[in-house]
Amino acid sequence: MNLFVLYMIIFLSACMISYIFTFIMRGIALRFNWFDLPQKRKVHTKRMPTLGGISLWLGFNVGMIFAFLKMSKLYADFFTQFFGLSIAFLLVLITGVCDDLYNLSSKLKLIIQVAIALILLYYGFEINVISTPVGGSLPLGILSIFISVFWIVGLINAINLLDGLDGLAAGVSGIALFFMFIAGLQMQIIPVVVLSLSVMGAVAGFLPHNFYPAKIFMGNTGSMFLGAALAVISIKSFQKQSAVFTLFVPVMAMALPIIDTFLSIIRRIVNKKPIFKADKGHIHHKLLLEEKTQTKTVLSLYFLTTCFGLIALSFSKLRGLYAFLALILVFLVVLKWLKSWGFLNFKSGNK
C-alpha cells in the first residue's frame, strides 16, 4: 500500500472514530450525570458533560491498529514498544476517568503519573541522548531516568493546566502534533509520523465538539492522555541520533504549555501557594481579560503555537553558531512578549 494512502487511513480512521464516539460519550455523560461543574477557578458558568477524553483515547487506538496491521513487520521493534505504550495509556485512561468522577488527590495522581512514566521507560521510551544545537550529542547516563520521568510527568500536567478554555488544549496539542508530524516526515522517523497522525486524527474528530461553545469537555482523562502522547512522541524524536533533529524541535513545538507550566510553578512559589493548587493566573486567563471572548483568545493562542511550530521546523535546518544565535533570539523575543503582556507579574491574577 502507498504510504500516503496508509497515512490518510490512519488519520481519517482515528478522526472518524473520535468524532462519532464523542456524540455517544456526550449522551452517556448526560444519562449518568457526569458533569464538570462550574467553580470559581474555572471559566465556564454551567455544568458541562465530561469524559470526552475517552473518545481521544479510542480514536488513537483505532488509528494505531491500522498502522500495526500494515507496518508491524517493517518496524517490529517499535510495535513491540507499542504493547508497553498501550499498557501505560490504559493506566492514563483509568486514572483520568477516576479523577473526573471522584476527584483524586494531587499526591495520588502524581504517584500514578510517575508509575506511568516508569512503565514507558521500561519499554524503551527514554531520553538517553540529547543532540545539541552546536553539533554532536550528549549522553545522559543514569540521569536519563530522572529526565525522562520529569519530562513525561511534566507534559501530562502541562496539558492539564492548559485545558482552561473551550478547544484550547485540544487545538494547541493538534498544532504541535502537526509540526512534529512534518518534522518526522522530513527526518523519516516513522514512529513519530504514525503516532502523530493517530493522535492528531483523534484531536481533529474531537475538536468540533469541544470548540467554543463546547458541547463536551475532554476532562482530565483527555488532557492526561494528550500530555502522555506528546511526551512519548517527543521522546521518539529525541531518540533519533541525527544532527538535524535536535531537542529543540519538539520542545519549541510545545512551547506554550511548557512556558505556562513554568510560569505557574514560579507564580505559586512567589505567592506561597501549593504548586498543585489551581488558580486563574494562566496565560489563557490573562489573555482572556484582553481579548474579552474565548474564541479570540483561543485563536490567538493557536496562532502563537503555529509560530512556535514554524520556529521549531527552522531549528531542524540550523546548525552550529547559527542555531545558538537563533535560540538566544527566540528566548529574548519570548521574554519580551511575556513581560509586555504582564505574564511575568506573578502577584496578579492568581486567585
N, C-alpha and C positions, 0 to 999 in steps of 0.2 A: 504494500500500500504506500502511495505517495505520502511523504512526511507532512506536507502541507494539509492534506486531507485528514490525516490522523490527528494533527494538532487541532484542526477545526472540530473534529468529532469529540475530542477530549473537552474542549472549551464549551461547545454547544450542549453536550450531554450534561455537564456539570451545571450549566446555566439553566437548562430546561427543568431538571430535577429540583434545583433550588427554588426556581420561580413557582413551580406547581406546588411543591410541598410547603412553601410559605403560606399559601392560601389555606392548606389543610391545617398547618400549625396554628394559624390565627383562629380558625374555627375551634380547634381543641382547647386553646388558651381561653377563649370566650366561654366554652362549655364548662371548664373546670375552674374558672375564676383565677387564672394565672395572669396576674397583672403586675406591672411596675407602677407603684403608687407615687403620687406627687410628694415631694419633700422640699424643705427649704433650700437644700443644696442643689436641687435639680431644676431644670428649665421648664419641663412640661408641667401643665396645670391640671391634667385629667388623667385618670388611670388608663394604662396602655397595655394591650396584650404583649406578653414577652415570650422568651424561649425561641425566638426566630433563629437563633444561632444553630439550632438543631438542623435547620434547612441548609445552612452553610456547610456543616459537617457532612451531611448526607450527599449534597451536590459534589463536594470534593471527592468523596469516596467513589462515587459513580464515575467521575472523570478518570480517577486513577485506575479503576477496574478496566476501562478501555485501554489505557496505557499499558497496563500489566498484560492484557491479552495479546497485544501486538508487539511489545518491546521487551518482555521479560527475558527472552533468550539472548538478546543483544546486550542487555545491561543487567546481567544476572546479579552482580554484586549489589547494585542499587536496589533492586527489587527484593533482595534478601533483607536489606536495611528497612524496606518498607513494612515488613512484618513488625519490627520494633516500633516504627513510626505509628502504625495502626494501634498498637497497644497504648502508646503514650497519648495519642489523640483521643482514644476511647476514655482514658482517665481524665483528660481535659474536659470531655463532654459530660461525664458523670459529675465531676466537681462543679462545672458551670451550672448544670441543672439544679443540683442540690443548693448551690449558693443563691440562685434566682428564686428558688421556692422557700428555702429555710434560712437564708442569710447567715452563711458560715462566718466564723470569726476570721479576722485577718491573719492571725498566727497559724490557724489550721490550714488556710488556703496557701500560705507561704510554704508550709511543710510539704503539702501535696505538690506544689509547683516545683520545689526542689527535687522531689521524687520523680516527677515527670522529666525534669532535666537529666537526672541520673540515668533513667531508662534510655533516653535518647543518646546519651554518652556511651552507654553500654553497647548500643547498636551502631556506633561509629559516627554519630553526629557530634563532632568535636572540633573545636578551633585549636589545632595543634601547630599551625604555621601561619604567620601573617606576612603577606607581601608588603613591602614598604614603598612609599611614594618615590623614593630615590633609587629604587632598584634593589634586587636581592630579596631575601626573605628572612624572617626572624622566627626560629623555632622556640616554642613556649615551654617545652618540658612539662613538669608537673603543674606549672601554672595554668596549663590548658584546661585542667579540670575546673578550677575556680573561675576562670574567664568564661568558659562555656556555660557553666551553671548561671553565672551572673548575667550573661547575655540572654539566655533563654528566659529566665525568670523576669529579667528587666523588660524585655519586649512584651511578654504576656501582660505585665502590669501597665506598660506604656500605652498599649492599645485600649486597655480598660479605662485608663484615665482620659483618653481622647474621646471616649464614647459619651459625649455630653450633649450633642445636638443631633437632630434627625439627619441621618445619612452621612455624618461626618466620619466616624471610624471606618465604615464600610467603604466609602468613597476614597478616602486617603489611602487605605490599605490597597484598594484596587489599583490606584495610580502608581503606588510604589511597586506593586507586583508587575505592572505593565513594563516599567523600566528595567526591573530585574529580568523579566522575560526577554526583552530586547538585548540586554547585555549578555544573557545566557545564550541567545542565538548567535550573537557576534563571536563569542568565545567557544561555541559548540559544546556547552555544558548541558547535556541532555537532561539530567535530573532536575536542574534549575528550571529548564524550559517546561518540562512536564508538570512539576509541582506548581509553578507559577500559573500555568494555564488552568489547572484544575481548581485552584483557589480563586483565581480571577473569574472563571466562569461562574462559580458559586456566588461570588460577590455580585456579579452582573445580574444574576437571577434574583437576588435578594433585594438589591438597591431600589428597584421601582416600588417596593412595598415599604421601604424604610426612609425614602427621601421625603422632605417636608411637603405636606403634613403626613407624618408617618402613620401607617396603619398597624404596625407591629414593631417592637424593639428586638434587637438581637440578644439583649441581656448579657450578663457576664459569660453565659455559655458561648455566645458568638465572639465577644471581644477576646476572651481567653483563647479560643480556637484560632482566631486571626493572628494574635500575637505569637502563639506557638508555631503556626505555619510560617509566618515571616521569619521567625528565628531559625527554623530548620532550613528554609530556602537560602537565607543569607549564609548559614554555616556551610552549605554545599558549595556556595560560591567562594567562601574563604578557603575551602579545601583544594580548590583548583590552584596549583602552584604555578601560576602563569605571571609573567612580568607585567602583563597588561590588565589583569583582573585583580585589583587590589582591594584592601579592606574598605577603602573609601567609597566604592561604588554602592554596595548595599547600605552602608551607613548613611550616605548622603541621600539616597532614595527615601530613607525612613527618617530623615532629619526632623520633621515636625513632631512626631510623637516622642522622639528621643530628647529633643530640646524641651518640650513641655514637661516631660517627666523630671528632667534635671532641674528645671526651674521650680517645679512643685516641691521637690525634696529640699532645696535651699529655702524656699518660702516658708515651709513648715518648721524648719530648723530655726530660722530667724524669728519666727513668731512663737517659738517654743510650743509647737503643736506636734502631736504624734504623726510620724511620717505617713502612716496609713489612714489618717483621718481625712475624710473627703472635705473639699471646700469649693468655693466658686471663684478661685483665682487663676484658673487655667487660661491659656492663650485664647481659646474659643469663647470663654466667658467675657473676657475683657474686650475682645474684638466685637462681640455681640452688642456691647454698650455703644460702640461707634457706628456699626452698620445698621443697628436697630432691628433687623429681621434675621431669622435663622437662615433663610435662603441665601441672602447676600453674604453672610458670614461664612457659611459652608462653601459657597462657590469661591470666595476669596482664599480660603484655606486649600481648596482643590488647586487653584492657580499657583499658590505658593509651593505646594507639593510637586506640581508639574515642573516648576522652575528648579527645585532641588533635584528632580529626576533628570532633567537635561544637564545639570551640572554634574550629576553622577556619571552620565554617559561620557561627558567630556573628560572626566578624570581617567576613564579607561584608555584614553588616547594619549595622555600626557605622561612623561617620564622625567626623571632627574630633577634638575633645578626648576624647570617649568611647572612640574607638579607641585613642588614645595611652595613656590611663589603663589600659584593658583589657590592652594589650600589656605595660605595666610590671607589672601584677598577675600576669599569666601567667608572666612572667620570674621574678618573686620566688618564686612558688609552686613552679615547676620547680627553681629553685636550692635552695630549702629541701628539696625532696624528694631531690635529688641528694646534698645534704650529709647528710641524716638517714640515708640508706641506705648511706653510705660510698663513693658513687661518685666523690667528689672526693678520696679518699685514693689518690693516684697511686703510692704506694710499696708497695701490697699487691696481690696477685692478678695480677701482671704477668709471671709466669714462663712 
